[in-house]
Amino acid sequence: MKAKRKEGCTRREEEGTRVKFFEFELNVAEMRMLRSKTVDRGSVTFNRGNSNAARMFRQLQRLQTRNFRSKAALESLARASEDRTPNLVLYNYPSFSGAFAALFAHLYHSRLHQPCLVLPFSSVEPLRVRDLDVQGLRTCYLLDFIGPKGFAVDLSRSIDRVVAFDHRRSTLSKIDSPKDCPENLEFRVDVEKSSSVSVFEYFSSKFDEAVSDEGEVGGLLEREDRDRVVMVLRYIEDEDLRRRSLPEIRQFNVGLRELRSQLNCITNPYVFDQLLKICTVDIIAKGNSYISSRQEAAKKVIDKAFKVRLGRGLYGECLGLRIDGFSNLSDEIGKELSVRSAAAGLRPIGAVIYLQRKDLKMCLRSLDNDNDTSEVAKAYGGGGSCSSSSFIIRMGEYNQWIS
């Protein structure tokens, strides 16, 4: 938001005004430099000293790289307009369901030699309807999202056909009643099926129909890829729909996690080739290796555990540990503590405590579904689920829990 100059305030006085940017204080002149995107690492001074400059610069860089209304995306849309590209695919980023859905759209259009532009769509500085005013555009697909309320409807006013896929129940509240939706707008929302599976079935059916008309035989996926990709889709759907019933689903999700940053087809033009090669066996093995290494690291610091009186004893007692400097292991340490706590005859809950900026944070973990950690967290202004919750606790209150 652009700051208004105070009445009677000179430019020099205005530039001396401090404003907050994350935990840093900058003046208006410095903010102008940051907005210009040409700021150089040494060109900005900070109230809290030059030692913060590097951290500030990295935060700014991360914000800029997450800008999905980027110059590259807008240039791609401009070229598509010049070429009168008839098909546009926007996929939810950074979602594996969205990325795989985009893969199937890409395969369909490329194998049938139909021009198509594929772009990631993020809620972080998203593309706007006016950005998508592409000459010659006939069809737009929204994969694994429908956009902000009214986005798809506005899009359908300038494009012949808009088809949106999603599986989230929260999406249903954003959709107008059928009588209020334009005829050229189609919402395909199935809460019992992941978006990636719905899109795979949709484009597979369209592809089979197209090639059968030409007398050809074959599927959207090559035979050697099909079984492997379908198995990956089953695991993604198991997580998307919160079922988590497949064997080693946690290991799969952990192993897949590091690939999330590679799902942007603008910065990674090989993403679709990479997605085709993903194998559940390899991903699960990678997840197992990662989890094992984290568990070993957690065990090395867990011997200093102490007894915690949850809510000053109101919620029973469990084992806890201060893990300042090891907060990245909070989940593993908490779960190991919950096992040891149960073995010690206490509640099967593990409490890990560490400083987060200036606040003291307590995370509760449990492997026992009959013990709800969130009842404690909610009582102290936090939240979470039965097995995982957290909250901020005052130092004075915390001391009452461990005395």
Buried (B, 14 or more C-beta within 10 A) or exposed (E): EEEEEEEEEEEEEBBEBEEEBEEBBBBBBBBEBBEEEEBEEEEBEBEEEEEBBEBBBEBBEEEEEBBBBBEEBEEBBEEBBEEEBBBBBBBBBBBBBBBBBBBBBBBBBEBEEEEBBBBBBBEEEBBEBEBBEBEEBEBBBBBBBBBEEEBBBBBBEBBEBBBBBBBBEEBEEBBBEEEEBBEBBBBBBEEEBBBBBBBBBBBBEEBBEBBEEEEEEEEBBEEEBEEBBEBBBBBBBBBBBEEEEBEBBBBBBBBBBEBEEBBBBBEBEEBBEBBBEBEBEEBBBBBBEBBEEBBEBBEEBBEEBEBBBBBEEEBBBBBBBBBEEBBEBBBBBBBBBBBBBBEBEBBBBBBBBBBEEEEBBBBBBBBBEEBBBBBBBBEBEBEBEBBBBBBEBEEEEBEEBEE
